[in-house]
Protein backbone atom coordinates (compact mmCIF):
# COMPACT_ATOMS: atom_id res chain seq x y z
CA UNK A 1 0.00 0.00 0.00
CA UNK A 2 1.37 3.40 -0.87
CA UNK A 3 0.20 6.93 -1.28
CA UNK A 4 1.84 9.74 -3.21
CA UNK A 5 4.08 11.98 -1.14
CA UNK A 6 4.85 15.28 -2.85
CA UNK A 7 8.40 16.52 -3.31
CA UNK A 8 7.66 19.46 -1.01
CA UNK A 9 6.45 17.13 1.76
CA UNK A 10 9.46 14.81 1.29
CA UNK A 11 11.78 17.82 1.56
CA UNK A 12 10.04 18.99 4.75
CA UNK A 13 10.40 15.51 6.28
CA UNK A 14 14.11 15.31 5.44
CA UNK A 15 14.80 18.83 6.70
CA UNK A 16 12.91 18.27 9.97
CA UNK A 17 15.00 15.11 10.53
CA UNK A 18 18.24 16.99 10.03
CA UNK A 19 18.91 14.88 6.90
CA UNK A 20 19.39 11.70 8.93
CA UNK A 21 17.45 8.48 9.44
CA UNK A 22 15.13 8.99 12.38
CA UNK A 23 15.64 5.36 13.49
CA UNK A 24 19.37 4.59 13.15
CA UNK A 25 20.58 8.23 12.78
CA UNK A 26 22.60 7.47 9.62
CA UNK A 27 23.28 10.78 7.86
CA UNK A 28 21.64 10.80 4.45
CA UNK A 29 24.90 12.03 2.87
CA UNK A 30 26.56 8.76 3.99
CA UNK A 31 23.93 6.48 2.44
CA UNK A 32 24.29 4.83 -0.96
CA UNK A 33 20.50 4.91 -1.46
CA UNK A 34 18.19 7.91 -1.16
CA UNK A 35 16.19 8.10 2.04
CA UNK A 36 12.49 7.32 2.05
CA UNK A 37 9.47 8.77 3.80
CA UNK A 38 8.22 6.18 6.28
CA UNK A 39 4.62 6.11 7.41
CA UNK A 40 5.19 5.69 11.15
CA UNK A 41 1.67 4.31 11.46
CA UNK A 42 1.14 2.49 8.17
CA UNK A 43 -1.74 3.29 5.87
CA UNK A 44 -3.21 -0.16 6.52
CA UNK A 45 -3.42 0.79 10.21
CA UNK A 46 -5.23 4.04 9.29
CA UNK A 47 -2.07 6.16 9.37
CA UNK A 48 -2.23 9.37 7.41
CA UNK A 49 0.06 10.79 4.76
CA UNK A 50 0.90 14.01 6.55
CA UNK A 51 3.93 15.52 8.21
CA UNK A 52 2.88 14.31 11.68
CA UNK A 53 2.94 10.65 10.59
CA UNK A 54 5.99 10.60 8.35
CA UNK A 55 9.63 10.02 9.23
CA UNK A 56 12.85 10.18 7.27
CA UNK A 57 14.18 6.64 6.99
CA UNK A 58 17.16 4.96 5.38
CA UNK A 59 16.29 2.15 3.00
CA UNK A 60 17.28 -0.62 5.41
CA UNK A 61 15.32 0.71 8.39
CA UNK A 62 12.26 1.34 6.23
CA UNK A 63 12.35 -2.14 4.70
CA UNK A 64 12.82 -3.88 8.04
CA UNK A 65 10.11 -1.84 9.76
CA UNK A 66 7.63 -2.30 6.94
CA UNK A 67 4.09 -1.77 8.20
CA UNK A 68 4.89 -2.93 11.75
CA UNK A 69 3.85 -0.75 14.65
CA UNK A 70 4.83 -3.15 17.48
CA UNK A 71 6.80 -6.30 18.19
CA UNK A 72 7.25 -8.90 20.92
CA UNK A 73 9.78 -7.97 23.59
CA UNK A 74 12.10 -10.96 23.93
CA UNK A 75 12.79 -10.08 27.59
CA UNK A 76 9.15 -10.03 28.72
CA UNK A 77 7.14 -11.74 25.97
CA UNK A 78 4.87 -8.68 25.86
CA UNK A 79 3.84 -6.83 22.73
CA UNK A 80 5.47 -3.39 22.78
CA UNK A 81 5.01 -0.52 20.35
CA UNK A 82 7.92 0.59 18.22
CA UNK A 83 9.82 3.84 18.58
CA UNK A 84 7.68 6.70 17.22
CA UNK A 85 9.83 9.59 15.98
CA UNK A 86 7.02 12.14 16.40
CA UNK A 87 6.11 11.13 19.96
CA UNK A 88 9.41 9.88 21.38
CA UNK A 89 12.86 11.39 21.84
CA UNK A 90 15.60 9.12 20.46
CA UNK A 91 17.87 9.67 23.46
CA UNK A 92 15.12 8.53 25.87
CA UNK A 93 15.06 5.07 24.27
CA UNK A 94 18.59 4.56 22.91
CA UNK A 95 22.16 5.54 23.49
CA UNK A 96 25.14 5.28 21.20
CA UNK A 97 28.13 3.41 22.62
CA UNK A 98 31.17 2.82 20.41
CA UNK A 99 28.98 2.39 17.34
CA UNK A 100 26.34 0.26 19.04
CA UNK A 101 22.79 1.52 19.44
CA UNK A 102 22.01 0.39 22.98
CA UNK A 103 18.32 0.20 23.97
CA UNK A 104 17.39 1.88 27.25
CA UNK A 105 13.69 0.90 27.31
CA UNK A 106 11.38 -1.84 26.11
CA UNK A 107 10.44 0.40 23.15
CA UNK A 108 14.12 0.76 22.32
CA UNK A 109 14.67 -2.97 22.71
CA UNK A 110 11.91 -4.06 20.31
CA UNK A 111 12.84 -1.36 17.80
CA UNK A 112 16.55 -2.26 17.87
CA UNK A 113 15.69 -5.94 17.43
CA UNK A 114 13.12 -5.51 14.63
CA UNK A 115 15.21 -3.01 12.66
CA UNK A 116 18.41 -5.01 13.31
CA UNK A 117 20.21 -1.80 14.22
CA UNK A 118 23.35 -3.57 15.47
CA UNK A 119 24.23 -5.78 12.54
CA UNK A 120 28.05 -5.99 12.43
CA UNK A 121 28.24 -4.12 9.11
CA UNK A 122 26.16 -1.21 10.47
CA UNK A 123 28.16 -1.03 13.70
CA UNK A 124 31.37 -0.90 11.66
CA UNK A 125 30.00 1.90 9.47
CA UNK A 126 28.91 3.85 12.55
CA UNK A 127 32.33 3.40 14.18
CA UNK A 128 34.10 4.67 11.06
CA UNK A 129 31.78 7.67 10.76
CA UNK A 130 32.08 8.47 14.48
CA UNK A 131 35.87 8.43 14.21
CA UNK A 132 35.60 10.99 11.39
CA UNK A 133 33.04 13.11 13.27
CA UNK A 134 30.39 12.35 10.64
CA UNK A 135 27.81 10.48 12.73
CA UNK A 136 25.43 12.04 15.26
CA UNK A 137 25.73 10.88 18.84
CA UNK A 138 21.98 10.83 19.49
CA UNK A 139 22.07 13.71 21.94
CA UNK A 140 21.55 16.17 19.11
CA UNK A 141 18.78 14.19 17.41
CA UNK A 142 15.59 16.00 16.52
CA UNK A 143 13.10 16.81 19.23
CA UNK A 144 9.59 15.49 18.86
CA UNK A 145 7.22 17.58 16.82
N, C-alpha and C positions, 0 to 999 in steps of 0.2 A: 504494500500500500504506500503510495506517495502522493504528495501534493506539491504543486509548483511553489517554489520559494523565489521571490524576485531577487535580482541582483542587489538592489538597494537594501533589502532585508538581510541577505547574506552578508553584505558589507557591515551592516550594523551589528550583527552577531559576532563577526570576527573582531571588529573594533572593540566591542564591549569586553570580549574575552582577552584583550591584550595580545591578539594574534598568537594564541596558544591553545592547545587542547584543554578543555575544561575538566577532563578526567585525569589524564596522565601528565599534563602541563608541558608536553612537548611543544617547543616553539614552532610555529608554522614554517618559518624560514629554514628549519632543519629537517623538514619532512620531504620525502621524495614525491609523495602524492599530495594533491590539494586537499585541504580540510573540507569537511562536510558539515552541514547543519543537521544536528541530531534533534529529533523530537524527543524531549525528555520523557514525556508521557506520550506514547505512540498514538497515532491516529486510531488504531483499532481499539485503544482503551479510552477513546473520546478526547485525546489530546488535541489541542488546537495548533494551527500553523500561525503563530504570532510570536513576537519577541519574548514574551514571558515563558514560553514553552520550548524555546529553541536554544541549543548550546553548540558552541564550536567544538568539533570533534575530529581527531585524526582518524584516518581510514580504519586502522586496527581497532581502536576503541569503539568506533561506531559499528563496525561489523560484529564485534564480540557482544556488544550490548544488545544490538538488534532491537526488538520491540519489548524487551524485558523491563519490568519496573521493580522487580524484587527477586530474591533468590533465597535459598536455604542456607542458614548460617551453620557451617560445619561444627562450630563449637557448641551450639545449643540445640540444633535441629529445628529451630524456629524459622519461619519465613520473615525476612527483613527487607524493607525497601532499599533500593539502591540510592547512592549519592545523587542529590538533586541540585545541580549547579545554581538554580535560582533561589532555592530555599536554604541551602547549606553553605557554610564556609569551608573551603577545602582544608584549611589548617585545623579545623575542629575535628576532622575525621581521619586525617592522614598527616604523616610527617615524612620528610625526606632525609634518609640517613645513608650516606655514602652510595647514592644511586638507587637505593631501595625505597619504594613507597611503602611505608610501614603504617598499617591500619591502627587507629586509636580507638575505634568504636565498632559496634556490630555493623553499622552501615558501611564504614570503611572496609571492614573485613569481607563482607559479601561483594562489595564493588571491586575490591582488589582481586578477589578470587575469580569472579565472573569475567572481568576484563583482562585477566592474566597480566596485571601490571608489572609483575616482577619476573617475567621471562628473562633468562640470562642475556639474550641479545639486547633487550630493552634496558636492562640494568647497565650493561656495558656502554651503550649509547649515552645514557644519562651520566655515567661517570666521566666519560670523555668530554661531554658538553659542560659539565660542572667544572672540570679542571680548566677549561678554556673560558669560564665565566659566561657561558651561553645557554644556561639552563636555569629556570627560576627555582628558588628554594621552597616555594609554597607559601612563605610568609607574605609575599607580595602578590599572591593570587587575587583575582577580582573578588570584590565584596559581592554579596547577594544583591539582586536587584528585582 
